[in-house]
């Protein structure tokens, strides 16, 4: 690809690309100078810890053919100046890799993104479509199941992945859109067919100055990225739903609301059982009685957003409703890991923010005849303000609270626990997460429900800067086996 081939996505420098610089062959793109190989375009991003412009000479030494930057850079290769270099990185990556699945949807919100992306993929797959999902738990498609850690990958990796999926035959893809990814323009260049919104709660206050800034970052999916007139599927029962609807309508989208207050998919009734829920859903004058094989009303909400996006992009409502009865929960989302010999269930859930913890504890209460037991902690080097909030929620909604460690990172773990226990004075404190889980399992009696919250699908515990092998799933199963002996 010639450098001039990027002129369509880089209008600020289109004139410069008409000259000799435009004839340069570009073999790849990277914002990491260490990844540069001969012929590649180096994009100098000003990050939180380092300014990419400082690595321009290193990139040139490694063979960079040109540089894209937002500031002046001294280099013996063409330097193209753009105002928004993060956006430019995404758009050039999209142009370089070219192909994408024909139908792509993205979902944003504080909680539920992974489940919605997973459910949308499953609904499409049930209909016989070649579908994929991209998000926190990795990438799943008909030909791969790759574990991942980033909700929204960096732009170059994302666009390379979309091209790979398209070349594998994937026609439909559902992806998560994090506030970081949206704010940093990582999804720019993704050709979206529809978008969804789940809810908004407290999260990432270590990154966003205020909740309003956090919401504005989420809304970039609708006011900037989703093509005008496209379907915007919005969960209608959240305190932020009305504001999300206003943003989507102002952007000229076809707003489709779902939930108890929804007009597109209207939830009229839900009956809760331990491992399933019966939901009555109305759409286009039709009534569907759907048995969703998952616990927790929040999963019904997630299923409605997923079904809404699938229907909005062409699937028949009857097919989507039938698919809901075959859903499999995303890894670590109120996932039943095992049960005691008395039949008391133990769940692992990814809830690591206040609203998510409240949702999961509320969800198990209807079918818990005994006590709700919860094990949780809070991550280090993240929003400290949510720690007492989560402590209060756990104390209010659970009968037994065990506070433990959850990725303390570079903070002192005991300090994190103490900040939680300010609002949970009756909680039991056990720093070692494996020991906390074993203790919780040892307390379980008939009728109880155990929730181990915070890490979900994760397979490591970050202590300092080291990721140590750790799985809530494995520790719960080990504890249950020991208890049964």
N, C-alpha and C positions, 0 to 999 in steps of 0.2 A: 504494500500500500504506500502511495506517495503522501508526503506531508500535505500537499494541496488538497488531498481527498478529505481532510478534516475541516475544510473551509466552511462547509455547511453547518457544522456544529460549533464553530469558533468564529462567529461573524466579526468580532472585534479585531481579528488579525487576518481576515480573509484577503485583504489587499496585499499584505505582506506575502501571502502564500501564492500569489500570482507570479512572483519572480522566481529567481533561481532556487530559493529555499524550498519552494513548493515541489521541486523535482526530487528531493531527498527521499530515499526509500526508508520506510519505517517498519521495523520487524517486530515491534512489541511496545508495550507501555508499562511503566512502573513508577511509583512514588517512592520506592526504596532504592537508593543508589547502589546498595549491595547486590540488588537483583538485576542491575543493568548489564546487558550484553550488547555487543556491537550492533548498531543500527536501531537501537530502541529510543523511544521518546521518554525523557525523564521529566516528571511533573513534580515541581518543588512546592510541597505543601508546608505551610507554617502550622506546626502542631503545638500541642500544649508543652511538650518537653524539648522539642528541637525544631529549628527552621530548616526546611528542606533546601533552601537556597544555599545554606552553608555546606551542603554536600554536592553542589553542582560540579565542582572540580573533580571530585571522586567519581561522579557519574560519567563525566567526559573521559576520564582516564580509563574507565571500563568500556568505553565505546559508544556513549550516548551520541546520537546523531543530531538531536535538537533538544531544547529545554522549554518547558511551559512553566511560567511563573507569574506571580502577581506583583513582583518587585524587580528592580534592575539586578541583573546577574552578569558578572563578567565571565565570559566563556568564549572559546574559539569556535563555537557552533552557533547556529541560529537560536536566538532566545525570543520566544513569543510571550508578550505581556497580556494577561487577561485580568479582569477585576475579580472574578470569583473562580479561583483556581480549583477548588474542590468540585464545583459543578463542571468545570472544563474537563477534569479528570474522568468523571463519570460519562460525560457525553462523548469524549474521544474513545473511551473503552467500548461504549456501545457501538460506535461507528466502526471501530477496528474489528470487533468480533461479529458484528452484523446480525446474524440470525438469532431469533428468540422463539420460544413456543408461541403459537398463534394466539392463545388465550392466557393472559396472566392476570391474577387478582392479588391484591395486597391487603392485609388487615393490620390495623393499628389499635392501640388501647393499652391500658396498664396491665390487665390480666386477660388471659384467654387466647392470646395470639397463636400460641403453639397449637392448642386444641383446635381452633378454627381452621388454621392452615391444614392440619392433619385431617379434620373432618371433611373439608372441601375436597381434598385429594381423594379421600375414600368414597365420597359421593360420586365424583366423576368416574373413578375406577369401577364402581358398581354399575355405572351406565355403559361400561365398555370402552371408556376413553383412556388414552395413554396419559397418565397424570403424575405430577410430581409435587413435592412440598420442599420449601427451603426455610430454615429457621433455626431456633435455639437447639433443637435436638439433632440438627444436621440436615442431610439431604436424603429424601426417599423418592425413588422412581421405580418403574418396572424393572430397571436394570441395576439399581444400586440402593444401598442403605448405609450411608456414610455418617458416622458420628461427627457432631460439630459442637462448637461452643459459642459462636457469635450469632446473635439474633438476626442481624443484617450484615452479610459479609462486606469486605471492602469492595469498591466499585470494580476494580480490575478482576478480582476473583469472581464477583457476582456475574459480570457480563461474560466472562469466560465460561462459567458454569451454565448460564442460560443458553449459550451457543452449543455447549456439549449436550445439554438435555434435548435441544431441538434436533441436533444431529442424531441422537439416539432414537428419535421418533416421538418424543414427548410433545403433545399438542396443548396440554393444559397444565398450568403451574400455579400453585398458591404459595405466597410468601409472606413472612412476617415483616412488618415495617416498624422498627424501633424508633424512639424519639431521637436517639443519637444518630441512627442511620439517616433519618429524614433531615435533621438539622445539619448534618455534614454532607448532604446532597449525594449520599451513596446510591439512592434509587433513581436519580435523574438518568434519563435515557432508557428506563424500563418502559416498554410499551404496554400500559395497563388497559385492561378491558373493564374492570370494576374494582371497587375498593370497599372495605368494611371497617366499622368502628365498634369496639366492644364496650369500653367503659374508661373512666379515668379516676385514678386514686393517687395517693402519695407515692412517688418513686423518683429516683435519680435527682434528688434535691442537692446532691453533691455536684451536679452538672448544670442543671437549670436553675437560674436565680429564684424563680417563683413558680407556683403551680400554673399560673397563667402562661408563663413562658413555656412550660412543659406542654400545656395544652396546645399552644400555638405551633410548637414543633410537630406535634401529632397531626395537626390540621393541615400541615404542608402537603400531606398526602392528597387532600381534597382541593385546597385552594391553588396548588401549583402543579402537581404531578398528574392527577387524573384528568384525562381529556374532557373538555366541556361536553355535557350531555350524556356522560357515561353513568351507569348505575352506581349509586352510593348507598350501601346497605348499612343501616345504623341501628344498633340496639337501642330500643326506645325507653328502657326502664332505669337508666342511670341518671344521677343528678346532672351530668354533663351532656346528656343526650340532646336536649333542646338546642344547646349552643353548637353542638356538632351538626345538627340539622340546619341551623342557620348558616353556618359556614359553607356546607355543601350546596345549599340552595343558592346562596350568593354567588357561588362559583359556576352556577348554571347546570348542576347535575340533576339526574333523575333520582330523587331521594326515595328510598324504600326502607321503611322502618319495620323492625321485627321485635317481638316480645309481647308482654301483656298489654302494653299500650301501642303495639305496632299495628299498622294498617295494611302492610304487605303480607307478612306472616304474623297472624294474631294468635297468641297463646291464651287459650280460654280456661284450661284446667290442667293441673298436674297432680298425679298421685305418686307419692314417694315410697319406694321399697329399698331394701338394703343394696341390691345389685342392679336395680333397674328403675325406670320411671315411666308412667303412662301419661302421655301428653295429648291434649286435644288442640289441634292446630287448624286454623281457618285461613284459606287462601282462595281468592277469586270465587267466593261463594261456595267453595267445597270444604267439607269438614273431614279431617283425617285424624283417626285415632292411632297414635304412633307409640310403640313400645321401645323406648330408648334404653339400651342395655348398659347404662352408666349411672352411678350414684351422684347426687348433688344437683340442685336446680341450676347452678351456674353452668353445668354442662348442657342443660337444655338450652340455655341462652346462647352458649357457644354454637350448639348445633343449629339453632335458628339463623345465626349470622352466616354460618357456612352454607346452609341450604339456600338462604337468600341470595348469596353470591353465585351459587351454582345455577339456580333458576334464572337469575338476572343475566347470566351469560349463555342462556339457551337451553338448559335442561328442563324437561317437563316436570311440573310439580309432583305428579304421581310417582315418577322415578326417584326424585329427590327424597320424598317422604318414605318410600320403601327402603332407600339406602340408610336412612337414620336408624332403622331397626337392626342394622348390621355393623354399627360403628364400634370401633375398638379405641379405647382411650389412648391418648398420647402418653409416652413413657413418663412416669413420675407425676402424673396429674390425677390425684385421688386414685392412685393405682393400688388395688388390693394385692398385697404381697403374700399374705398367708393368714392363717388363723390358729388360735389355740385349740387344744383338744376339746374345749368347751364350746368352740364355735365363735369365739370373739375375734373380730377381724382386725388386722393391722394394715394400715394404708401408708403409702409414701406419697408426699405431695410437694410440689415445687414452691409452694407459697412462701415467699420471702419479703412480702410487702404487706402493709396493714390490711388493705381490703381483701387481698387474696387469703390471708390467714382467717379473717372473719368469715369469708365465704365458705371455706372448707370446714371450719368448726361448726358453722350453722348447718351445713349440708348433712353432716352425719348425725345431728341431734334427733331428727324425726324417727330414725330407725335404731337408736341406741337406747336400750331399756335400762342399762346400767350407767357407767361413768364414761365421759369423754376424757381421754388421756392424751396430752400433747407434748411432744418433744420438739423444741425449736431453739434457734439462736439468731443472731444477726451478723452480717458480714462486716469485716473491718474495711477501713478506707472508703467507706460509703456513707450515705446519709445517716448521720447520727441521730437526727430528730425523730426517726421512726422507731427507735429502740424502745422508749417508754410507751409509745403508742401501741406497739405490738405486745408489750408486756401486759398492758391494760386489757387488750382484746383477749389474750389468752386467759387471764384471770377471770374475766367476765363470762367467757363462753365455754371454758373447759372446767372439768371437776378436779383434774390433777394436771399440774403444770411442771414440766422439767425443763430448765433453761440450760443450754449447752453451747458448744462452739459451732460456728458455721463460717468457714473461710475467714479466720481472723486477719489474714494477710499480715501487714506490718504493724498492726495495732496490738496492744496487750489484750489477750483474750479475756482476762479477768475483768478488765475495765469495761469491755463490751457487755459482759454478763451483768455487771453491777448496774449499768445504765438501763438494762432491760428490767432488772429486778426492783428498781425504784418504784415501778408501777405494778410489780408482781411480788409483793413481800412474802407471800405464802408459798411461792414456788420452791421447788427443790433445785439446787444448783449442782450440776455435775459437768465439769469442763470437758472431760474425755467423751466424745460423741458416741463411741462404741459402747462405753460403759453406761451412758445415759439411756441408750436404746435397750440394752440388756435389762437395766433396772425397770424401765417402763414396761417391758414385756413381762417381767416377773410379777408386776402388780395386776396384770389383767385377769379379770374374772368373767364368768358367763354374763353376757349382756353388755360388756364394755366395748368401746371402740378406741383404737390407738391411731393417732396421726403423728407421723414423723415428718415434720415440715421443714422446708427451706432449700433442700438440695435436689430433690426430685431425681431427674435422670443423670445428674452429675456423677462422675466416676473418680473424683479427686477432692481433696481437702487442701486449700491453699493456706499454708502457714509460713509467714514471712514472704519470701518470693518463691518458695518451693511448693509444687503441687504433689502432695502425697496421695498414693492410691487409697480411695475410700468410696464405698458405695452404701447408701442407706438400705438399698434393696438387700444386699448381701448380709449386712449386719442384722437386719430384722429377721431374715430367714435363719441365720445362725442362732439367734436368740430363741426363736420359736422352736427350733429343733432341740436345743438344750432343755427348754422347758418341758417338752413332751417326753424326754427320756426319764 
